[in-house]
Amino acid sequence: MQEIEKLKQLKSEREAMKLRQKAVVQEKQKQEEHIQTVCPECKSRQLIHDYERAELVCQSCGLVLDDDFIDRGPEWRAFDHDQRMKRSRVGAPMTFTIHDKGLSTMIDWRNRDSYGRAISSKNRAQLYRLRKWQRRIRVSNATERNLAFALSELDRMASALGLPRNVRETAAVVYRDAVDKNLIRGRSIEGVAAAALYAACRQCSVPRTLDEIAEVSRVSRKEIGRTYRFISRELGLKLLPTSPIDYVPRFCSGLTLKGEVQSRAVEILRQAGERELTSGRGPTGVAAAAIYISSILSGERRTQREVAEVAGVTEVTIRNRYKELAEKLDIEIIL
């Protein structure tokens, strides 16, 4: 009995020692992480990795936090895109815009081997069969077929609207969440894909109107709006109303206006926002009115029709909004 008690005591002591060691390791890791992310001198988080000198430097005070750190990049050098592609030994990064996240293999459509030599006519038939079966086995069930079609549709719409990569990734994640929660049942794939893209645009502050998305999609504006409200409610997407300021750069670019006009329009909208003149009004109309006022004040006049065509609103809307802004903000406009 005494031996059993001793064994139990030894076992409990070992477990206690393991727990203490684990706590010490965790504390060290926390300290290292803190050192790596916060400057001990000025408590700034603005740290720069200088890969030429292999140093971690604080941007605020210039303190060197770490030197001789490991460069995790490739050991080879490349001076153009072709060299980079030849010397790279890894595939593309994981992406949500492909149904299998880009982790499966793919047989290229060119009839060439890994050395760039043309494949003989004897082996081309075999390669054609391999390519065909590869395409078939990549999509194994109904869910993957749904995802493959929806994500290709998302990519098509995003390309037509000229949206950046982060918006496409966000839209793909929103659509995948909708599939996981079984929100697709009873709704068209195109409608849910368009609604996911609209939600992603708002999340990434790259706003596009429902009319713009409806133009490139195969469903009506009404259905996109209804599906968007449904998935945002079910997925708990907390999206703030679109700010008119987000539309200014795109509209100014479409009207070929200078940066000065854009800055002045943003300032007008900031003042209007502080006085709550933008609430309850369409953001595109308010943004178009601010750009119209700014173009007149900066001496780069654009007509109401030109601004209306770019913004996708009517001339009457611009007239009403610009008169309201000019009156409330005491802006004198000489027409």
C-alpha positions in Angstrom: 0.0 0.0 0.0 2.8 2.4 0.9 4.4 1.8 -2.5 1.2 2.6 -4.3 0.8 5.8 -2.3 4.4 6.7 -3.2 3.8 6.1 -6.8 0.6 8.2 -6.7 2.6 11.0 -5.0 5.4 10.8 -7.6 2.8 10.9 -10.4 1.1 14.0 -9.0 4.5 15.7 -8.5 5.4 15.0 -12.2 2.1 16.4 -13.4 2.6 19.5 -11.2 6.2 19.9 -12.7 4.9 19.5 -16.2 2.2 22.2 -15.6 4.9 24.6 -14.2 7.2 24.0 -17.2 4.3 24.6 -19.5 3.4 27.8 -17.7 7.0 29.0 -18.0 7.2 28.2 -21.7 3.9 30.1 -22.3 5.1 33.1 -20.4 8.3 33.2 -22.4 6.3 33.0 -25.7 4.1 35.8 -24.5 7.2 37.9 -23.7 8.8 37.1 -27.0 5.6 38.1 -28.9 5.3 41.3 -26.9 9.0 42.1 -27.7 8.3 41.4 -31.4 5.2 43.5 -31.6 5.9 46.4 -29.1 9.0 48.6 -28.8 10.3 48.4 -25.2 11.7 51.9 -25.5 8.7 54.0 -26.7 5.9 51.3 -26.6 5.2 51.9 -30.3 3.8 49.2 -32.5 5.2 50.6 -35.8 8.0 48.1 -36.4 9.8 47.6 -39.7 11.6 44.5 -41.0 14.8 45.6 -42.7 15.6 42.5 -44.8 18.8 44.0 -46.3 20.4 44.3 -42.8 18.3 41.5 -41.2 17.0 43.9 -38.5 13.7 44.6 -36.8 13.7 48.4 -36.3 11.2 50.7 -34.5 10.0 53.4 -36.9 9.3 55.9 -34.1 12.5 55.9 -32.1 14.9 53.9 -34.3 15.7 51.2 -31.7 16.9 47.8 -33.2 14.8 45.2 -31.5 16.3 42.1 -33.2 19.2 41.5 -35.6 20.3 38.5 -37.7 16.8 37.2 -38.0 16.0 34.5 -40.5 14.9 35.5 -44.0 12.0 33.1 -44.9 12.0 34.1 -48.6 13.5 32.0 -51.4 17.2 31.4 -51.6 17.3 32.1 -55.4 17.1 35.5 -57.2 15.0 36.3 -60.3 15.1 39.4 -62.5 11.9 38.9 -64.5 8.6 37.1 -64.3 9.8 34.2 -66.5 12.8 33.5 -64.3 10.6 33.7 -61.2 8.1 31.2 -62.6 10.9 28.7 -63.7 12.7 28.8 -60.3 9.7 28.7 -58.1 9.1 25.3 -56.5 5.7 26.0 -54.9 2.1 26.4 -56.3 -0.3 29.2 -56.0 -1.5 30.3 -52.5 -4.8 29.0 -51.1 -7.8 30.9 -52.2 -11.5 30.8 -51.4 -12.5 31.7 -55.0 -12.0 28.1 -56.2 -14.3 25.4 -55.0 -11.4 23.2 -53.7 -9.5 26.3 -52.4 -6.9 25.7 -55.1 -5.4 22.6 -53.3 -6.1 20.1 -56.1 -3.8 19.4 -59.1 -4.5 20.6 -62.6 -3.3 19.3 -66.0 -2.3 22.3 -68.2 -4.0 22.7 -71.6 -0.7 23.1 -73.4 0.6 19.8 -74.9 4.1 20.2 -73.4 6.0 18.4 -70.7 7.8 19.8 -67.7 10.9 20.7 -69.8 8.8 22.6 -72.3 9.2 19.9 -75.0 6.2 19.2 -77.3 4.4 15.9 -76.4 4.4 13.3 -79.2 1.2 12.6 -81.1 1.2 9.1 -79.7 0.8 10.3 -76.1 -1.6 13.2 -76.8 -4.7 11.0 -76.8 -3.8 9.7 -73.4 -3.1 13.2 -72.1 -6.5 14.3 -73.4 -8.2 11.5 -71.5 -6.3 12.2 -68.4 -7.2 15.9 -68.6 -10.9 15.0 -69.1 -11.0 12.7 -66.1 -9.1 15.2 -64.0 -11.8 17.8 -64.6 -14.5 15.3 -63.7 -13.0 14.1 -60.4 -12.3 17.6 -59.2 -16.0 18.1 -58.7 -17.3 15.0 -56.9 -20.7 15.9 -55.4 -23.6 18.3 -55.7 -22.2 20.8 -53.1 -19.0 21.1 -55.0 -20.8 21.5 -58.3 -22.9 24.3 -56.7 -19.7 26.0 -55.4 -17.8 25.6 -58.7 -20.7 27.2 -60.6 -21.3 30.0 -58.0 -17.7 30.9 -57.6 -17.2 31.1 -61.4 -20.2 33.4 -61.6 -18.8 35.5 -58.8 -15.5 35.8 -60.6 -17.3 36.8 -63.8 -19.3 39.6 -62.1 -16.3 40.9 -60.2 -14.2 41.0 -63.4 -17.0 42.9 -65.2 -17.1 45.5 -62.3 -13.3 45.7 -62.0 -13.3 44.7 -58.3 -10.0 44.0 -56.5 -8.9 40.6 -55.2 -9.9 41.2 -51.5 -13.5 41.8 -52.5 -13.6 38.5 -54.5 -12.2 36.6 -51.5 -14.7 38.2 -49.1 -17.6 37.5 -51.5 -16.5 33.8 -51.8 -16.3 33.5 -47.9 -19.8 35.0 -47.6 -21.2 32.6 -50.2 -19.5 29.6 -48.5 -21.1 30.6 -45.2 -24.5 30.8 -46.8 -24.0 27.3 -48.2 -22.9 25.9 -44.8 -26.1 27.3 -43.2 -28.2 25.9 -46.0 -29.5 29.3 -47.1 -29.3 28.5 -50.8 -32.2 26.1 -50.8 -35.2 27.6 -52.8 -33.1 30.4 -54.2 -31.2 30.8 -57.4 -27.4 30.4 -57.3 -27.0 33.6 -59.4 -29.1 35.6 -56.9 -27.2 34.5 -53.8 -23.8 35.0 -55.6 -24.8 38.6 -56.6 -26.0 39.3 -53.0 -22.8 38.0 -51.6 -20.8 40.2 -54.0 -22.9 43.3 -52.9 -22.3 42.5 -49.2 -18.5 42.0 -49.9 -18.3 45.4 -51.6 -19.9 47.1 -48.6 -17.6 45.2 -46.2 -14.5 46.2 -48.1 -15.5 49.8 -48.5 -15.6 49.4 -52.3 -19.3 50.3 -52.8 -21.2 49.3 -55.9 -24.9 50.1 -56.2 -27.6 47.4 -56.6 -28.2 48.7 -60.2 -24.5 48.2 -61.1 -24.5 44.6 -59.8 -27.8 43.9 -61.5 -26.4 45.0 -64.8 -23.6 42.4 -64.8 -25.7 39.6 -63.1 -28.4 37.4 -64.6 -31.1 38.4 -62.0 -33.2 41.5 -61.3 -32.3 44.3 -58.8 -35.3 43.4 -56.7 -34.2 39.8 -56.2 -30.6 40.8 -55.4 -31.9 43.2 -52.7 -34.3 40.7 -51.2 -31.6 37.9 -51.1 -29.0 40.4 -49.7 -31.4 41.3 -46.8 -32.1 37.6 -46.1 -28.4 36.5 -46.0 -27.3 39.5 -44.0 -29.9 38.8 -41.4 -29.2 35.0 -41.2 -25.4 35.4 -41.3 -25.4 38.3 -38.8 -23.6 40.7 -41.2 -23.4 44.0 -39.4 -22.9 46.4 -42.3 -23.0 50.2 -41.8 -24.8 52.4 -44.3 -22.6 53.3 -47.3 -20.8 56.6 -47.0 -21.0 59.1 -49.9 -17.3 59.7 -49.5 -16.5 56.1 -50.7 -18.1 57.0 -54.1 -16.1 60.2 -54.6 -12.8 58.7 -56.0 -14.6 56.5 -58.6 -16.9 59.3 -59.8 -14.0 61.8 -60.0 -12.0 59.3 -62.0 -14.9 58.8 -64.4 -15.1 62.6 -64.9 -11.3 63.0 -65.2 -11.1 65.5 -62.4 -8.0 66.4 -60.5 -7.1 65.5 -56.9 -7.9 69.0 -55.7 -11.5 68.6 -56.8 -11.7 65.2 -55.1 -10.3 66.6 -51.8 -12.7 69.5 -51.8 -15.7 67.2 -52.5 -14.6 65.0 -49.5 -14.3 68.0 -47.3 -17.8 69.2 -48.3 -19.2 65.7 -47.5 -17.5 65.7 -44.1 -19.1 69.0 -43.2 -22.4 67.7 -44.5 -22.0 64.5 -42.4 -21.3 66.5 -39.2 -24.5 68.5 -39.7 -26.4 65.3 -40.6 -27.3 66.4 -44.1 -26.5 63.0 -45.6 -28.8 60.8 -43.4 -31.9 59.6 -45.2 -30.6 60.4 -48.6 -29.1 58.3 -51.3 -25.2 58.3 -51.0 -24.7 58.4 -54.8 -26.8 61.5 -55.2 -25.1 63.3 -52.3 -21.7 62.4 -53.6 -22.6 63.5 -57.1 -23.8 66.9 -55.8 -20.6 67.4 -53.7 -18.5 66.7 -56.8 -20.6 69.1 -58.9 -20.1 71.9 -56.3 -16.4 71.1 -56.0 -15.8 71.1 -59.8 -17.4 74.6 -60.0 -15.4 76.0 -57.0 -12.1 74.5 -58.4 -12.7 75.9 -61.9 -13.1 72.5 -63.6 -16.7 72.8 -64.3 -18.7 69.7 -65.3 -22.3 69.8 -66.3 -25.1 68.2 -64.2 -25.7 65.8 -67.1 -22.1 64.6 -67.2 -22.0 64.1 -63.4 -25.5 62.3 -63.5 -24.3 59.9 -66.2 -21.2 58.8 -64.2 -23.1 58.6 -60.9 -26.1 56.8 -62.2 -28.6 59.4 -60.8 -30.9 61.9 -62.4 -30.1 65.6 -63.0 -33.1 66.5 -60.8 -31.5 64.6 -57.9 -28.2 66.5 -58.3 -30.0 69.9 -58.5 -32.0 69.2 -55.3 -29.0 67.9 -53.4 -26.5 70.6 -54.5 -29.0 73.4 -53.6 -29.5 71.9 -50.2 -25.8 71.5 -49.5 -25.0 75.0 -50.7 -27.7 76.5 -48.6 -27.0 74.6 -45.4 -23.2 74.9 -45.6 -23.2 78.6 -46.8 -21.4 77.8 -50.1 -21.6 80.6 -52.7 -21.8 79.1 -56.2 -21.5 81.4 -59.2 -23.1 79.6 -62.2 
